[in-house]
Amino acid sequence: MRTLPLLLLAACAATPAPPTPAPDPDAESVKAEIRQMYLDLSARDWTKFEAHFADGAVVIFKGHDGAARILSMTEFNAHAQKSVDGKPIYEEKCDTLDARVHHDMAHAWSHFSAKLGTAEKLHQWSGIDAYSLLRIDGKWKIAAIAISEDPKR
């Protein structure tokens, strides 16, 4: 009876790990689209930023009062422009990114960090952006983003 656990342990140790799957080219193209979206957002290139989104796309987040906000892409773009206008420092970058693809649908999960303001008064935050994307006419377009900020420390 005591040999059974040893045999099981030996069998597990002798079993090779499964090979690491090759990167999914569709998932890599989704990641490239999202990384470029962050670059266009940080560059304040609002036309290029909005081009990453499908018609009717929405952005969902909780306001400072805790209430859910659901904005159209046009509304969110105007909100973003107003928030960064006149502030010399603005950057939002993708720290980590994972994507899953099923045919012409994809979901991605990104941890981001951001900073906004001046050298004297710089606001920094981070969080998660959860994306739903659709491949439309051969290009990945963002259909929805749900944003969740990390807790303040």
N, C-alpha and C positions, 0 to 999 in steps of 0.2 A: 504494500500500500504506500510505503514511503517512496518508492521508486517512481510512482506515477507522476508526482509533481516534478521530479527531476527530469523525467522523460519529456513531459510537456514543455518545460523550460528549454531543454536541449533542442526540441523540435522548433520552437519559436526562434531561438537564436540561430538556427541553421537555415531558416527560411529567409531568402534575400528580400530586401525591400522592393516594392514595385517600382518600375522605372518612372522617372519624372516625365510627365507628358510634355510634348512640345508646346510652345506657346500657341494659343489660338489666334490666327491672323485677324479674325473678326473682332475678338476682344482687344487686340492690340490697336486696331483702327478706332475702336470706341475710345480707348484711353488717349490716343493721339488727338481725337476730336475734343475731348474734355480738357486736356492739357492746353490746347490752343485756345479754348474758350477762356481759361484763366489768364493766359497771356493777353488776349484782346481786352478782357475786362480791366486788367492792371494797366494796360496802355491807354485806357479810356477811349478806345476806338469803338464807339457805341454802335456804329453800323455793322462792323465785323462781329461784335459781340452778339447783336440781335440775330445775325445770320445763322448762328449755331442752333437756333430754336425752330421747331415746327410751328406752323400756323396754329393758334389756339393754345400754345404752351402756357403753363402756369408755374408760379413759384409760390411755395407754401412755407411759412415760418411763423413763429410765435413772436408777437410784439413785446415790447418792454412791459406791457401790462399783463402779459400772459395769455392774451387772446390770440387765436389763430388768425393769420392773415393769408388770404389767397389772392394773389395778384396776377393779372395777365402779364405776358412778357413786356408789352408796351408800358404798362403801369410800373413794373419792376425796373425797367430800363430808366424811366423818368425818375423813380425813387433813387436808384443808384447814382445817376448823374447829379441830382440835387445833393445827395449825401457827400459826394467827393468834390463838388465844385468849390474852387477857391482853396483847396487844401493841397499843398505841394507834395505831400507824401501819401501815396496810395498804392498798396500792393496786396493782392490776394493770390496765394500760391497753393498749389496742390502738393501736400507732403507725402501722402500715400494714396494709392488708387487701385481698386480691384474692379473687374468687370466680368459679367457673365452674359453670354449671347445665346439666344434661341431663335434661329432663323433670322427674321427681320426685326426682332425685339431684343433690347439689351437693358440691363440694369447695372449701374455702377455705384460704388460707394467710395467717397473721397474724404480723407481728413485734410482740412485746409487750415492755413494760418493767414492772418490778415493784419495790416497796420494802416492807420489813417491819421492824418493830422500834420503837425509841424514838428521840427526837431525839439522844440520846447514842450510841446503838448502832443504826445503820440499815444493814440488809443490802439491797443493790440488785443486781438481775440483769435479764437480758433473754434473749430467745430467739425461737423459732418455735413456733407452735401450728398444726398441720395438722389440719383438720377434714374429716370426712365427715358429710354431713347427708342426711336423707330428708324429703320432704314427706309428713306423716302427717295425715290429716283436714284438709288445707288449711294446715297449719302446719309450718314448718321445725323439725325436731328433730335434735339432734346425736346421731349414732350412735357416733362415735369421735373422740378427739383424740389425736394423737401430739405429744408435747412434746419439744423439743430446746433446751437452754439454749445461749446463746452462750458461746464459750470465755472463761475468766476472763482479765482483763488485768492 
